[in-house]
C-alpha cells in the first residue's frame, strides 16, 4: 500500500444518514413520565403515612 492509495481523491464526498424512530422516542418518553409520576406519588403517600402515624420512621 503506497502513500498515494491512502489519500486518493476519488471518494471526496461523504454521506451521513440519520434515521429517527419517533415511535420509540414517544414510547420511552411515556415510560419515563409514568416512572416520574409514580415516584412523586409514592413519596407523597409515604410522607402522608408518616404524618398520620401509620408507619414509624426507620
LINNOR-V76162 format. One record per backbone hydrogen bond with DSSP energy under -1.0 kcal/mol. CO is the residue of the C=O (numbers start at 1). NH is the residue of the N-H. If there is no record, write none. Layout:
co=CO nh=NH
co=CO nh=NH
//
This chain:
co=2 nh=6
co=3 nh=7
co=20 nh=22
co=21 nh=25
co=22 nh=26
co=23 nh=27
co=24 nh=28
co=25 nh=29
co=26 nh=30
co=27 nh=31
co=28 nh=32
co=29 nh=33
co=30 nh=34
co=31 nh=35
co=32 nh=36
co=33 nh=37
co=34 nh=38
co=35 nh=39
co=36 nh=40
co=37 nh=41
co=38 nh=42
co=39 nh=43
co=40 nh=44
co=41 nh=45
co=42 nh=46
co=43 nh=47
co=44 nh=48
co=45 nh=49
co=46 nh=50
co=47 nh=51
co=48 nh=52
co=49 nh=54
//
